[in-house]
């Protein structure tokens, strides 16, 4: 039985980052699976600081 490699792409972002990362990843070599990590530590720190100032601790 022949097998083929699974091509995985990954993007990571944080609050205030550009929105084109997914487009850029998809414009490159073909991928089978695209994963995204948007809970970067800098985002969590910024949201915690906002919650400490009485603002929502999330992005809607």
Secondary structure as the mmCIF struct_conf table of DSSP 4:
data_model
#
loop_
_struct_conf.conf_type_id
_struct_conf.id
_struct_conf.beg_label_comp_id
_struct_conf.beg_label_asym_id
_struct_conf.beg_label_seq_id
_struct_conf.end_label_comp_id
_struct_conf.end_label_asym_id
_struct_conf.end_label_seq_id
HELX_LH_PP_P HELX_LH_PP_P1 UNK A 5 UNK A 7
STRN STRN1 UNK A 8 UNK A 12
TURN_TY1_P TURN_TY1_P1 UNK A 15 UNK A 16
BEND BEND1 UNK A 19 UNK A 19
HELX_RH_AL_P HELX_RH_AL_P1 UNK A 21 UNK A 27
BEND BEND2 UNK A 28 UNK A 29
BEND BEND3 UNK A 32 UNK A 32
STRN STRN2 UNK A 33 UNK A 37
HELX_RH_AL_P HELX_RH_AL_P2 UNK A 41 UNK A 52
TURN_TY1_P TURN_TY1_P2 UNK A 53 UNK A 54
BEND BEND4 UNK A 55 UNK A 55
BEND BEND5 UNK A 57 UNK A 58
#
